[in-house]
Amino acid sequence: MHTRSRNDVEKVQWGGGTSERIVTAQDGMGFAVAHTIVEAGSSSRLQYRNHQEACYCIAGNGSVVEPDGTVHEITPGTVYLLPDHEKHDLRGGTEDMHLISVFNPPITGDEKHTLSADGYSSY
C-alpha cells in the first residue's frame, strides 16, 4: 500500500484548466485517476483517442456538449462517460468545475494535448 496527495504531483495545464494525475500507469492499477479542474467560462474541444474516460463532478458546474449540439449539464454528483472515444466540448460554468477523471487504459501522466486537424485536442 502507498498514498499520494494532489500536492505530490505536478499540475498539467490543458486547454481550459489543469489536471493533477494522481494515479498513473506506473502504479500498475490498470487505470489512472486525475483531479481535473475546468476553469469557469472556458471551452475546450477534446477527444481521447487512446483512452476511455469517466468523469465524476465533485464541485462547481459546467457542461459537456456533443458534436451534434446535445448539451449535458454537469453539477456535483453527475458522472459523464466517454466509452467510445467520443469528441466533446468541455465547458466550464459559472464557477470552476472539479472532476475526478478515471482513464482506461491508464495514462502515463506525461501526455500533452495536441490539436488535431479537425480542431479537437487529443492524446
Phi and psi restraints in degrees (range 20) as a CNS / XPLOR table:
assign (resid 1 and name C) (resid 2 and name N)
       (resid 2 and name CA) (resid 2 and name C) 1.0 -152.0 20.0 2
assign (resid 2 and name N) (resid 2 and name CA)
       (resid 2 and name C) (resid 3 and name N) 1.0 165.3 20.0 2
assign (resid 2 and name C) (resid 3 and name N)
       (resid 3 and name CA) (resid 3 and name C) 1.0 -125.2 20.0 2
assign (resid 3 and name N) (resid 3 and name CA)
       (resid 3 and name C) (resid 4 and name N) 1.0 160.7 20.0 2
assign (resid 3 and name C) (resid 4 and name N)
       (resid 4 and name CA) (resid 4 and name C) 1.0 -152.3 20.0 2
assign (resid 4 and name N) (resid 4 and name CA)
       (resid 4 and name C) (resid 5 and name N) 1.0 139.7 20.0 2
assign (resid 4 and name C) (resid 5 and name N)
       (resid 5 and name CA) (resid 5 and name C) 1.0 -104.5 20.0 2
assign (resid 5 and name N) (resid 5 and name CA)
       (resid 5 and name C) (resid 6 and name N) 1.0 156.4 20.0 2
assign (resid 5 and name C) (resid 6 and name N)
       (resid 6 and name CA) (resid 6 and name C) 1.0 -55.5 20.0 2
assign (resid 6 and name N) (resid 6 and name CA)
       (resid 6 and name C) (resid 7 and name N) 1.0 -30.3 20.0 2
assign (resid 6 and name C) (resid 7 and name N)
       (resid 7 and name CA) (resid 7 and name C) 1.0 -70.0 20.0 2
assign (resid 7 and name N) (resid 7 and name CA)
       (resid 7 and name C) (resid 8 and name N) 1.0 -14.4 20.0 2
assign (resid 7 and name C) (resid 8 and name N)
       (resid 8 and name CA) (resid 8 and name C) 1.0 -89.2 20.0 2
assign (resid 8 and name N) (resid 8 and name CA)
       (resid 8 and name C) (resid 9 and name N) 1.0 -8.0 20.0 2
assign (resid 8 and name C) (resid 9 and name N)
       (resid 9 and name CA) (resid 9 and name C) 1.0 -120.1 20.0 2
assign (resid 9 and name N) (resid 9 and name CA)
       (resid 9 and name C) (resid 10 and name N) 1.0 155.5 20.0 2
assign (resid 9 and name C) (resid 10 and name N)
       (resid 10 and name CA) (resid 10 and name C) 1.0 -71.3 20.0 2
assign (resid 10 and name N) (resid 10 and name CA)
       (resid 10 and name C) (resid 11 and name N) 1.0 144.4 20.0 2
assign (resid 10 and name C) (resid 11 and name N)
       (resid 11 and name CA) (resid 11 and name C) 1.0 -86.7 20.0 2
assign (resid 11 and name N) (resid 11 and name CA)
       (resid 11 and name C) (resid 12 and name N) 1.0 121.8 20.0 2
assign (resid 11 and name C) (resid 12 and name N)
       (resid 12 and name CA) (resid 12 and name C) 1.0 -101.0 20.0 2
assign (resid 12 and name N) (resid 12 and name CA)
       (resid 12 and name C) (resid 13 and name N) 1.0 123.6 20.0 2
assign (resid 12 and name C) (resid 13 and name N)
       (resid 13 and name CA) (resid 13 and name C) 1.0 -80.2 20.0 2
assign (resid 13 and name N) (resid 13 and name CA)
       (resid 13 and name C) (resid 14 and name N) 1.0 133.9 20.0 2
assign (resid 13 and name C) (resid 14 and name N)
       (resid 14 and name CA) (resid 14 and name C) 1.0 -138.5 20.0 2
assign (resid 14 and name N) (resid 14 and name CA)
       (resid 14 and name C) (resid 15 and name N) 1.0 149.2 20.0 2
assign (resid 14 and name C) (resid 15 and name N)
       (resid 15 and name CA) (resid 15 and name C) 1.0 9.9 20.0 2
assign (resid 15 and name N) (resid 15 and name CA)
       (resid 15 and name C) (resid 16 and name N) 1.0 -88.8 20.0 2
assign (resid 15 and name C) (resid 16 and name N)
       (resid 16 and name CA) (resid 16 and name C) 1.0 -104.0 20.0 2
assign (resid 16 and name N) (resid 16 and name CA)
       (resid 16 and name C) (resid 17 and name N) 1.0 25.2 20.0 2
assign (resid 16 and name C) (resid 17 and name N)
       (resid 17 and name CA) (resid 17 and name C) 1.0 173.2 20.0 2
assign (resid 17 and name N) (resid 17 and name CA)
       (resid 17 and name C) (resid 18 and name N) 1.0 -152.6 20.0 2
assign (resid 17 and name C) (resid 18 and name N)
       (resid 18 and name CA) (resid 18 and name C) 1.0 -131.3 20.0 2
assign (resid 18 and name N) (resid 18 and name CA)
       (resid 18 and name C) (resid 19 and name N) 1.0 158.3 20.0 2
assign (resid 18 and name C) (resid 19 and name N)
       (resid 19 and name CA) (resid 19 and name C) 1.0 -134.1 20.0 2
assign (resid 19 and name N) (resid 19 and name CA)
       (resid 19 and name C) (resid 20 and name N) 1.0 127.7 20.0 2
assign (resid 19 and name C) (resid 20 and name N)
       (resid 20 and name CA) (resid 20 and name C) 1.0 -107.7 20.0 2
assign (resid 20 and name N) (resid 20 and name CA)
       (resid 20 and name C) (resid 21 and name N) 1.0 108.3 20.0 2
assign (resid 20 and name C) (resid 21 and name N)
       (resid 21 and name CA) (resid 21 and name C) 1.0 -86.6 20.0 2
assign (resid 21 and name N) (resid 21 and name CA)
       (resid 21 and name C) (resid 22 and name N) 1.0 95.7 20.0 2
assign (resid 21 and name C) (resid 22 and name N)
       (resid 22 and name CA) (resid 22 and name C) 1.0 -83.3 20.0 2
assign (resid 22 and name N) (resid 22 and name CA)
       (resid 22 and name C) (resid 23 and name N) 1.0 -40.5 20.0 2
assign (resid 22 and name C) (resid 23 and name N)
       (resid 23 and name CA) (resid 23 and name C) 1.0 -121.4 20.0 2
assign (resid 23 and name N) (resid 23 and name CA)
       (resid 23 and name C) (resid 24 and name N) 1.0 126.8 20.0 2
assign (resid 23 and name C) (resid 24 and name N)
       (resid 24 and name CA) (resid 24 and name C) 1.0 -127.8 20.0 2
assign (resid 24 and name N) (resid 24 and name CA)
       (resid 24 and name C) (resid 25 and name N) 1.0 178.8 20.0 2
assign (resid 24 and name C) (resid 25 and name N)
       (resid 25 and name CA) (resid 25 and name C) 1.0 -54.1 20.0 2
assign (resid 25 and name N) (resid 25 and name CA)
       (resid 25 and name C) (resid 26 and name N) 1.0 -35.0 20.0 2
assign (resid 25 and name C) (resid 26 and name N)
       (resid 26 and name CA) (resid 26 and name C) 1.0 -62.9 20.0 2
assign (resid 26 and name N) (resid 26 and name CA)
       (resid 26 and name C) (resid 27 and name N) 1.0 -18.6 20.0 2
assign (resid 26 and name C) (resid 27 and name N)
       (resid 27 and name CA) (resid 27 and name C) 1.0 -80.2 20.0 2
assign (resid 27 and name N) (resid 27 and name CA)
       (resid 27 and name C) (resid 28 and name N) 1.0 -11.9 20.0 2
assign (resid 27 and name C) (resid 28 and name N)
       (resid 28 and name CA) (resid 28 and name C) 1.0 69.0 20.0 2
assign (resid 28 and name N) (resid 28 and name CA)
       (resid 28 and name C) (resid 29 and name N) 1.0 27.1 20.0 2
assign (resid 28 and name C) (resid 29 and name N)
       (resid 29 and name CA) (resid 29 and name C) 1.0 -92.8 20.0 2
assign (resid 29 and name N) (resid 29 and name CA)
       (resid 29 and name C) (resid 30 and name N) 1.0 -12.2 20.0 2
assign (resid 29 and name C) (resid 30 and name N)
       (resid 30 and name CA) (resid 30 and name C) 1.0 87.1 20.0 2
assign (resid 30 and name N) (resid 30 and name CA)
       (resid 30 and name C) (resid 31 and name N) 1.0 0.3 20.0 2
assign (resid 30 and name C) (resid 31 and name N)
       (resid 31 and name CA) (resid 31 and name C) 1.0 -152.8 20.0 2
assign (resid 31 and name N) (resid 31 and name CA)
       (resid 31 and name C) (resid 32 and name N) 1.0 168.8 20.0 2
assign (resid 31 and name C) (resid 32 and name N)
       (resid 32 and name CA) (resid 32 and name C) 1.0 -127.4 20.0 2
assign (resid 32 and name N) (resid 32 and name CA)
       (resid 32 and name C) (resid 33 and name N) 1.0 152.1 20.0 2
assign (resid 32 and name C) (resid 33 and name N)
       (resid 33 and name CA) (resid 33 and name C) 1.0 -130.0 20.0 2
assign (resid 33 and name N) (resid 33 and name CA)
       (resid 33 and name C) (resid 34 and name N) 1.0 133.8 20.0 2
assign (resid 33 and name C) (resid 34 and name N)
       (resid 34 and name CA) (resid 34 and name C) 1.0 -132.8 20.0 2
assign (resid 34 and name N) (resid 34 and name CA)
       (resid 34 and name C) (resid 35 and name N) 1.0 147.6 20.0 2
assign (resid 34 and name C) (resid 35 and name N)
       (resid 35 and name CA) (resid 35 and name C) 1.0 -96.0 20.0 2
assign (resid 35 and name N) (resid 35 and name CA)
       (resid 35 and name C) (resid 36 and name N) 1.0 113.0 20.0 2
assign (resid 35 and name C) (resid 36 and name N)
       (resid 36 and name CA) (resid 36 and name C) 1.0 -108.3 20.0 2
assign (resid 36 and name N) (resid 36 and name CA)
       (resid 36 and name C) (resid 37 and name N) 1.0 131.6 20.0 2
assign (resid 36 and name C) (resid 37 and name N)
       (resid 37 and name CA) (resid 37 and name C) 1.0 -115.4 20.0 2
assign (resid 37 and name N) (resid 37 and name CA)
       (resid 37 and name C) (resid 38 and name N) 1.0 120.7 20.0 2
assign (resid 37 and name C) (resid 38 and name N)
       (resid 38 and name CA) (resid 38 and name C) 1.0 -100.6 20.0 2
assign (resid 38 and name N) (resid 38 and name CA)
       (resid 38 and name C) (resid 39 and name N) 1.0 117.9 20.0 2
assign (resid 38 and name C) (resid 39 and name N)
       (resid 39 and name CA) (resid 39 and name C) 1.0 -66.4 20.0 2
assign (resid 39 and name N) (resid 39 and name CA)
       (resid 39 and name C) (resid 40 and name N) 1.0 139.6 20.0 2
assign (resid 39 and name C) (resid 40 and name N)
       (resid 40 and name CA) (resid 40 and name C) 1.0 -53.0 20.0 2
assign (resid 40 and name N) (resid 40 and name CA)
       (resid 40 and name C) (resid 41 and name N) 1.0 134.6 20.0 2
assign (resid 40 and name C) (resid 41 and name N)
       (resid 41 and name CA) (resid 41 and name C) 1.0 78.4 20.0 2
assign (resid 41 and name N) (resid 41 and name CA)
       (resid 41 and name C) (resid 42 and name N) 1.0 -2.3 20.0 2
assign (resid 41 and name C) (resid 42 and name N)
       (resid 42 and name CA) (resid 42 and name C) 1.0 -83.6 20.0 2
assign (resid 42 and name N) (resid 42 and name CA)
       (resid 42 and name C) (resid 43 and name N) 1.0 164.4 20.0 2
assign (resid 42 and name C) (resid 43 and name N)
       (resid 43 and name CA) (resid 43 and name C) 1.0 -146.4 20.0 2
assign (resid 43 and name N) (resid 43 and name CA)
       (resid 43 and name C) (resid 44 and name N) 1.0 125.8 20.0 2
assign (resid 43 and name C) (resid 44 and name N)
       (resid 44 and name CA) (resid 44 and name C) 1.0 -134.3 20.0 2
assign (resid 44 and name N) (resid 44 and name CA)
       (resid 44 and name C) (resid 45 and name N) 1.0 126.5 20.0 2
assign (resid 44 and name C) (resid 45 and name N)
       (resid 45 and name CA) (resid 45 and name C) 1.0 -86.3 20.0 2
assign (resid 45 and name N) (resid 45 and name CA)
       (resid 45 and name C) (resid 46 and name N) 1.0 120.9 20.0 2
assign (resid 45 and name C) (resid 46 and name N)
       (resid 46 and name CA) (resid 46 and name C) 1.0 -130.8 20.0 2
assign (resid 46 and name N) (resid 46 and name CA)
       (resid 46 and name C) (resid 47 and name N) 1.0 154.2 20.0 2
assign (resid 46 and name C) (resid 47 and name N)
       (resid 47 and name CA) (resid 47 and name C) 1.0 -157.5 20.0 2
assign (resid 47 and name N) (resid 47 and name CA)
       (resid 47 and name C) (resid 48 and name N) 1.0 126.1 20.0 2
assign (resid 47 and name C) (resid 48 and name N)
       (resid 48 and name CA) (resid 48 and name C) 1.0 -100.3 20.0 2
assign (resid 48 and name N) (resid 48 and name CA)
       (resid 48 and name C) (resid 49 and name N) 1.0 97.2 20.0 2
assign (resid 48 and name C) (resid 49 and name N)
       (resid 49 and name CA) (resid 49 and name C) 1.0 -74.5 20.0 2
assign (resid 49 and name N) (resid 49 and name CA)
       (resid 49 and name C) (resid 50 and name N) 1.0 -21.2 20.0 2
assign (resid 49 and name C) (resid 50 and name N)
       (resid 50 and name CA) (resid 50 and name C) 1.0 -113.2 20.0 2
assign (resid 50 and name N) (resid 50 and name CA)
       (resid 50 and name C) (resid 51 and name N) 1.0 0.5 20.0 2
assign (resid 50 and name C) (resid 51 and name N)
       (resid 51 and name CA) (resid 51 and name C) 1.0 -140.0 20.0 2
assign (resid 51 and name N) (resid 51 and name CA)
       (resid 51 and name C) (resid 52 and name N) 1.0 142.0 20.0 2
assign (resid 51 and name C) (resid 52 and name N)
       (resid 52 and name CA) (resid 52 and name C) 1.0 -84.9 20.0 2
assign (resid 52 and name N) (resid 52 and name CA)
       (resid 52 and name C) (resid 53 and name N) 1.0 152.2 20.0 2
assign (resid 52 and name C) (resid 53 and name N)
       (resid 53 and name CA) (resid 53 and name C) 1.0 -140.8 20.0 2
assign (resid 53 and name N) (resid 53 and name CA)
       (resid 53 and name C) (resid 54 and name N) 1.0 141.0 20.0 2
assign (resid 53 and name C) (resid 54 and name N)
       (resid 54 and name CA) (resid 54 and name C) 1.0 -127.0 20.0 2
assign (resid 54 and name N) (resid 54 and name CA)
       (resid 54 and name C) (resid 55 and name N) 1.0 131.8 20.0 2
assign (resid 54 and name C) (resid 55 and name N)
       (resid 55 and name CA) (resid 55 and name C) 1.0 -124.5 20.0 2
assign (resid 55 and name N) (resid 55 and name CA)
       (resid 55 and name C) (resid 56 and name N) 1.0 127.2 20.0 2
assign (resid 55 and name C) (resid 56 and name N)
       (resid 56 and name CA) (resid 56 and name C) 1.0 -113.4 20.0 2
assign (resid 56 and name N) (resid 56 and name CA)
       (resid 56 and name C) (resid 57 and name N) 1.0 122.4 20.0 2
assign (resid 56 and name C) (resid 57 and name N)
       (resid 57 and name CA) (resid 57 and name C) 1.0 -81.4 20.0 2
assign (resid 57 and name N) (resid 57 and name CA)
       (resid 57 and name C) (resid 58 and name N) 1.0 125.8 20.0 2
assign (resid 57 and name C) (resid 58 and name N)
       (resid 58 and name CA) (resid 58 and name C) 1.0 -110.5 20.0 2
assign (resid 58 and name N) (resid 58 and name CA)
       (resid 58 and name C) (resid 59 and name N) 1.0 -14.2 20.0 2
assign (resid 58 and name C) (resid 59 and name N)
       (resid 59 and name CA) (resid 59 and name C) 1.0 -164.5 20.0 2
assign (resid 59 and name N) (resid 59 and name CA)
       (resid 59 and name C) (resid 60 and name N) 1.0 157.0 20.0 2
assign (resid 59 and name C) (resid 60 and name N)
       (resid 60 and name CA) (resid 60 and name C) 1.0 78.5 20.0 2
assign (resid 60 and name N) (resid 60 and name CA)
       (resid 60 and name C) (resid 61 and name N) 1.0 -158.6 20.0 2
assign (resid 60 and name C) (resid 61 and name N)
       (resid 61 and name CA) (resid 61 and name C) 1.0 -158.1 20.0 2
assign (resid 61 and name N) (resid 61 and name CA)
       (resid 61 and name C) (resid 62 and name N) 1.0 163.4 20.0 2
assign (resid 61 and name C) (resid 62 and name N)
       (resid 62 and name CA) (resid 62 and name C) 1.0 175.7 20.0 2
assign (resid 62 and name N) (resid 62 and name CA)
       (resid 62 and name C) (resid 63 and name N) 1.0 -157.8 20.0 2
assign (resid 62 and name C) (resid 63 and name N)
       (resid 63 and name CA) (resid 63 and name C) 1.0 -155.1 20.0 2
assign (resid 63 and name N) (resid 63 and name CA)
       (resid 63 and name C) (resid 64 and name N) 1.0 161.0 20.0 2
assign (resid 63 and name C) (resid 64 and name N)
       (resid 64 and name CA) (resid 64 and name C) 1.0 -121.0 20.0 2
assign (resid 64 and name N) (resid 64 and name CA)
       (resid 64 and name C) (resid 65 and name N) 1.0 128.9 20.0 2
assign (resid 64 and name C) (resid 65 and name N)
       (resid 65 and name CA) (resid 65 and name C) 1.0 -116.8 20.0 2
assign (resid 65 and name N) (resid 65 and name CA)
       (resid 65 and name C) (resid 66 and name N) 1.0 126.5 20.0 2
assign (resid 65 and name C) (resid 66 and name N)
       (resid 66 and name CA) (resid 66 and name C) 1.0 -77.2 20.0 2
assign (resid 66 and name N) (resid 66 and name CA)
       (resid 66 and name C) (resid 67 and name N) 1.0 158.9 20.0 2
assign (resid 66 and name C) (resid 67 and name N)
       (resid 67 and name CA) (resid 67 and name C) 1.0 -55.8 20.0 2
assign (resid 67 and name N) (resid 67 and name CA)
       (resid 67 and name C) (resid 68 and name N) 1.0 -27.3 20.0 2
assign (resid 67 and name C) (resid 68 and name N)
       (resid 68 and name CA) (resid 68 and name C) 1.0 -82.0 20.0 2
assign (resid 68 and name N) (resid 68 and name CA)
       (resid 68 and name C) (resid 69 and name N) 1.0 2.5 20.0 2
assign (resid 68 and name C) (resid 69 and name N)
       (resid 69 and name CA) (resid 69 and name C) 1.0 96.2 20.0 2
assign (resid 69 and name N) (resid 69 and name CA)
       (resid 69 and name C) (resid 70 and name N) 1.0 -5.4 20.0 2
assign (resid 69 and name C) (resid 70 and name N)
       (resid 70 and name CA) (resid 70 and name C) 1.0 -63.3 20.0 2
assign (resid 70 and name N) (resid 70 and name CA)
       (resid 70 and name C) (resid 71 and name N) 1.0 126.2 20.0 2
assign (resid 70 and name C) (resid 71 and name N)
       (resid 71 and name CA) (resid 71 and name C) 1.0 -106.0 20.0 2
assign (resid 71 and name N) (resid 71 and name CA)
       (resid 71 and name C) (resid 72 and name N) 1.0 131.9 20.0 2
assign (resid 71 and name C) (resid 72 and name N)
       (resid 72 and name CA) (resid 72 and name C) 1.0 -115.8 20.0 2
assign (resid 72 and name N) (resid 72 and name CA)
       (resid 72 and name C) (resid 73 and name N) 1.0 112.8 20.0 2
assign (resid 72 and name C) (resid 73 and name N)
       (resid 73 and name CA) (resid 73 and name C) 1.0 -73.2 20.0 2
assign (resid 73 and name N) (resid 73 and name CA)
       (resid 73 and name C) (resid 74 and name N) 1.0 136.9 20.0 2
assign (resid 73 and name C) (resid 74 and name N)
       (resid 74 and name CA) (resid 74 and name C) 1.0 -119.0 20.0 2
assign (resid 74 and name N) (resid 74 and name CA)
       (resid 74 and name C) (resid 75 and name N) 1.0 123.7 20.0 2
assign (resid 74 and name C) (resid 75 and name N)
       (resid 75 and name CA) (resid 75 and name C) 1.0 -136.6 20.0 2
assign (resid 75 and name N) (resid 75 and name CA)
       (resid 75 and name C) (resid 76 and name N) 1.0 168.4 20.0 2
assign (resid 75 and name C) (resid 76 and name N)
       (resid 76 and name CA) (resid 76 and name C) 1.0 -52.1 20.0 2
assign (resid 76 and name N) (resid 76 and name CA)
       (resid 76 and name C) (resid 77 and name N) 1.0 133.2 20.0 2
assign (resid 76 and name C) (resid 77 and name N)
       (resid 77 and name CA) (resid 77 and name C) 1.0 95.0 20.0 2
assign (resid 77 and name N) (resid 77 and name CA)
       (resid 77 and name C) (resid 78 and name N) 1.0 -4.1 20.0 2
assign (resid 77 and name C) (resid 78 and name N)
       (resid 78 and name CA) (resid 78 and name C) 1.0 -98.3 20.0 2
assign (resid 78 and name N) (resid 78 and name CA)
       (resid 78 and name C) (resid 79 and name N) 1.0 138.2 20.0 2
assign (resid 78 and name C) (resid 79 and name N)
       (resid 79 and name CA) (resid 79 and name C) 1.0 -115.9 20.0 2
assign (resid 79 and name N) (resid 79 and name CA)
       (resid 79 and name C) (resid 80 and name N) 1.0 142.6 20.0 2
assign (resid 79 and name C) (resid 80 and name N)
       (resid 80 and name CA) (resid 80 and name C) 1.0 -125.1 20.0 2
assign (resid 80 and name N) (resid 80 and name CA)
       (resid 80 and name C) (resid 81 and name N) 1.0 143.9 20.0 2
assign (resid 80 and name C) (resid 81 and name N)
       (resid 81 and name CA) (resid 81 and name C) 1.0 -119.3 20.0 2
assign (resid 81 and name N) (resid 81 and name CA)
       (resid 81 and name C) (resid 82 and name N) 1.0 140.2 20.0 2
assign (resid 81 and name C) (resid 82 and name N)
       (resid 82 and name CA) (resid 82 and name C) 1.0 -126.2 20.0 2
assign (resid 82 and name N) (resid 82 and name CA)
       (resid 82 and name C) (resid 83 and name N) 1.0 70.7 20.0 2
assign (resid 82 and name C) (resid 83 and name N)
       (resid 83 and name CA) (resid 83 and name C) 1.0 -74.3 20.0 2
assign (resid 83 and name N) (resid 83 and name CA)
       (resid 83 and name C) (resid 84 and name N) 1.0 -20.7 20.0 2
assign (resid 83 and name C) (resid 84 and name N)
       (resid 84 and name CA) (resid 84 and name C) 1.0 -113.9 20.0 2
assign (resid 84 and name N) (resid 84 and name CA)
       (resid 84 and name C) (resid 85 and name N) 1.0 29.1 20.0 2
assign (resid 84 and name C) (resid 85 and name N)
       (resid 85 and name CA) (resid 85 and name C) 1.0 59.6 20.0 2
assign (resid 85 and name N) (resid 85 and name CA)
       (resid 85 and name C) (resid 86 and name N) 1.0 36.9 20.0 2
assign (resid 85 and name C) (resid 86 and name N)
       (resid 86 and name CA) (resid 86 and name C) 1.0 -64.8 20.0 2
assign (resid 86 and name N) (resid 86 and name CA)
       (resid 86 and name C) (resid 87 and name N) 1.0 140.7 20.0 2
assign (resid 86 and name C) (resid 87 and name N)
       (resid 87 and name CA) (resid 87 and name C) 1.0 -70.3 20.0 2
assign (resid 87 and name N) (resid 87 and name CA)
       (resid 87 and name C) (resid 88 and name N) 1.0 144.5 20.0 2
assign (resid 87 and name C) (resid 88 and name N)
       (resid 88 and name CA) (resid 88 and name C) 1.0 -159.6 20.0 2
assign (resid 88 and name N) (resid 88 and name CA)
       (resid 88 and name C) (resid 89 and name N) 1.0 156.7 20.0 2
assign (resid 88 and name C) (resid 89 and name N)
       (resid 89 and name CA) (resid 89 and name C) 1.0 -109.4 20.0 2
assign (resid 89 and name N) (resid 89 and name CA)
       (resid 89 and name C) (resid 90 and name N) 1.0 115.6 20.0 2
assign (resid 89 and name C) (resid 90 and name N)
       (resid 90 and name CA) (resid 90 and name C) 1.0 -97.5 20.0 2
assign (resid 90 and name N) (resid 90 and name CA)
       (resid 90 and name C) (resid 91 and name N) 1.0 120.9 20.0 2
assign (resid 90 and name C) (resid 91 and name N)
       (resid 91 and name CA) (resid 91 and name C) 1.0 -120.8 20.0 2
assign (resid 91 and name N) (resid 91 and name CA)
       (resid 91 and name C) (resid 92 and name N) 1.0 132.1 20.0 2
assign (resid 91 and name C) (resid 92 and name N)
       (resid 92 and name CA) (resid 92 and name C) 1.0 -76.5 20.0 2
assign (resid 92 and name N) (resid 92 and name CA)
       (resid 92 and name C) (resid 93 and name N) 1.0 147.1 20.0 2
assign (resid 92 and name C) (resid 93 and name N)
       (resid 93 and name CA) (resid 93 and name C) 1.0 -94.2 20.0 2
assign (resid 93 and name N) (resid 93 and name CA)
       (resid 93 and name C) (resid 94 and name N) 1.0 -135.0 20.0 2
assign (resid 93 and name C) (resid 94 and name N)
       (resid 94 and name CA) (resid 94 and name C) 1.0 -82.6 20.0 2
assign (resid 94 and name N) (resid 94 and name CA)
       (resid 94 and name C) (resid 95 and name N) 1.0 -11.7 20.0 2
assign (resid 94 and name C) (resid 95 and name N)
       (resid 95 and name CA) (resid 95 and name C) 1.0 -145.5 20.0 2
assign (resid 95 and name N) (resid 95 and name CA)
       (resid 95 and name C) (resid 96 and name N) 1.0 161.4 20.0 2
assign (resid 95 and name C) (resid 96 and name N)
       (resid 96 and name CA) (resid 96 and name C) 1.0 -55.2 20.0 2
assign (resid 96 and name N) (resid 96 and name CA)
       (resid 96 and name C) (resid 97 and name N) 1.0 137.4 20.0 2
assign (resid 96 and name C) (resid 97 and name N)
       (resid 97 and name CA) (resid 97 and name C) 1.0 -102.7 20.0 2
assign (resid 97 and name N) (resid 97 and name CA)
       (resid 97 and name C) (resid 98 and name N) 1.0 128.2 20.0 2
assign (resid 97 and name C) (resid 98 and name N)
       (resid 98 and name CA) (resid 98 and name C) 1.0 -104.8 20.0 2
assign (resid 98 and name N) (resid 98 and name CA)
       (resid 98 and name C) (resid 99 and name N) 1.0 126.0 20.0 2
assign (resid 98 and name C) (resid 99 and name N)
       (resid 99 and name CA) (resid 99 and name C) 1.0 -123.3 20.0 2
assign (resid 99 and name N) (resid 99 and name CA)
       (resid 99 and name C) (resid 100 and name N) 1.0 144.9 20.0 2
assign (resid 99 and name C) (resid 100 and name N)
       (resid 100 and name CA) (resid 100 and name C) 1.0 -98.8 20.0 2
assign (resid 100 and name N) (resid 100 and name CA)
       (resid 100 and name C) (resid 101 and name N) 1.0 115.3 20.0 2
assign (resid 100 and name C) (resid 101 and name N)
       (resid 101 and name CA) (resid 101 and name C) 1.0 -106.7 20.0 2
assign (resid 101 and name N) (resid 101 and name CA)
       (resid 101 and name C) (resid 102 and name N) 1.0 129.9 20.0 2
assign (resid 101 and name C) (resid 102 and name N)
       (resid 102 and name CA) (resid 102 and name C) 1.0 -116.4 20.0 2
assign (resid 102 and name N) (resid 102 and name CA)
       (resid 102 and name C) (resid 103 and name N) 1.0 130.3 20.0 2
assign (resid 102 and name C) (resid 103 and name N)
       (resid 103 and name CA) (resid 103 and name C) 1.0 -118.3 20.0 2
assign (resid 103 and name N) (resid 103 and name CA)
       (resid 103 and name C) (resid 104 and name N) 1.0 139.9 20.0 2
assign (resid 103 and name C) (resid 104 and name N)
       (resid 104 and name CA) (resid 104 and name C) 1.0 -139.1 20.0 2
assign (resid 104 and name N) (resid 104 and name CA)
       (resid 104 and name C) (resid 105 and name N) 1.0 127.3 20.0 2
assign (resid 104 and name C) (resid 105 and name N)
       (resid 105 and name CA) (resid 105 and name C) 1.0 -62.7 20.0 2
assign (resid 105 and name N) (resid 105 and name CA)
       (resid 105 and name C) (resid 106 and name N) 1.0 165.0 20.0 2
assign (resid 105 and name C) (resid 106 and name N)
       (resid 106 and name CA) (resid 106 and name C) 1.0 -65.1 20.0 2
assign (resid 106 and name N) (resid 106 and name CA)
       (resid 106 and name C) (resid 107 and name N) 1.0 143.6 20.0 2
assign (resid 106 and name C) (resid 107 and name N)
       (resid 107 and name CA) (resid 107 and name C) 1.0 -76.6 20.0 2
assign (resid 107 and name N) (resid 107 and name CA)
       (resid 107 and name C) (resid 108 and name N) 1.0 156.6 20.0 2
assign (resid 107 and name C) (resid 108 and name N)
       (resid 108 and name CA) (resid 108 and name C) 1.0 -81.6 20.0 2
assign (resid 108 and name N) (resid 108 and name CA)
       (resid 108 and name C) (resid 109 and name N) 1.0 -22.1 20.0 2
assign (resid 108 and name C) (resid 109 and name N)
       (resid 109 and name CA) (resid 109 and name C) 1.0 103.4 20.0 2
assign (resid 109 and name N) (resid 109 and name CA)
       (resid 109 and name C) (resid 110 and name N) 1.0 -15.2 20.0 2
assign (resid 109 and name C) (resid 110 and name N)
       (resid 110 and name CA) (resid 110 and name C) 1.0 -111.4 20.0 2
assign (resid 110 and name N) (resid 110 and name CA)
       (resid 110 and name C) (resid 111 and name N) 1.0 12.1 20.0 2
assign (resid 110 and name C) (resid 111 and name N)
       (resid 111 and name CA) (resid 111 and name C) 1.0 -63.2 20.0 2
assign (resid 111 and name N) (resid 111 and name CA)
       (resid 111 and name C) (resid 112 and name N) 1.0 146.1 20.0 2
assign (resid 111 and name C) (resid 112 and name N)
       (resid 112 and name CA) (resid 112 and name C) 1.0 -121.9 20.0 2
assign (resid 112 and name N) (resid 112 and name CA)
       (resid 112 and name C) (resid 113 and name N) 1.0 139.1 20.0 2
assign (resid 112 and name C) (resid 113 and name N)
       (resid 113 and name CA) (resid 113 and name C) 1.0 -71.2 20.0 2
assign (resid 113 and name N) (resid 113 and name CA)
       (resid 113 and name C) (resid 114 and name N) 1.0 136.9 20.0 2
assign (resid 113 and name C) (resid 114 and name N)
       (resid 114 and name CA) (resid 114 and name C) 1.0 -127.5 20.0 2
assign (resid 114 and name N) (resid 114 and name CA)
       (resid 114 and name C) (resid 115 and name N) 1.0 145.0 20.0 2
assign (resid 114 and name C) (resid 115 and name N)
       (resid 115 and name CA) (resid 115 and name C) 1.0 -82.4 20.0 2
assign (resid 115 and name N) (resid 115 and name CA)
       (resid 115 and name C) (resid 116 and name N) 1.0 124.9 20.0 2
assign (resid 115 and name C) (resid 116 and name N)
       (resid 116 and name CA) (resid 116 and name C) 1.0 -89.5 20.0 2
assign (resid 116 and name N) (resid 116 and name CA)
       (resid 116 and name C) (resid 117 and name N) 1.0 173.5 20.0 2
assign (resid 116 and name C) (resid 117 and name N)
       (resid 117 and name CA) (resid 117 and name C) 1.0 -60.9 20.0 2
assign (resid 117 and name N) (resid 117 and name CA)
       (resid 117 and name C) (resid 118 and name N) 1.0 -27.8 20.0 2
assign (resid 117 and name C) (resid 118 and name N)
       (resid 118 and name CA) (resid 118 and name C) 1.0 -89.2 20.0 2
assign (resid 118 and name N) (resid 118 and name CA)
       (resid 118 and name C) (resid 119 and name N) 1.0 7.4 20.0 2
assign (resid 118 and name C) (resid 119 and name N)
       (resid 119 and name CA) (resid 119 and name C) 1.0 88.0 20.0 2
assign (resid 119 and name N) (resid 119 and name CA)
       (resid 119 and name C) (resid 120 and name N) 1.0 5.0 20.0 2
assign (resid 119 and name C) (resid 120 and name N)
       (resid 120 and name CA) (resid 120 and name C) 1.0 -99.5 20.0 2
assign (resid 120 and name N) (resid 120 and name CA)
       (resid 120 and name C) (resid 121 and name N) 1.0 137.8 20.0 2
assign (resid 120 and name C) (resid 121 and name N)
       (resid 121 and name CA) (resid 121 and name C) 1.0 -83.2 20.0 2
assign (resid 121 and name N) (resid 121 and name CA)
       (resid 121 and name C) (resid 122 and name N) 1.0 133.8 20.0 2
assign (resid 121 and name C) (resid 122 and name N)
       (resid 122 and name CA) (resid 122 and name C) 1.0 -147.7 20.0 2
assign (resid 122 and name N) (resid 122 and name CA)
       (resid 122 and name C) (resid 123 and name N) 1.0 169.5 20.0 2
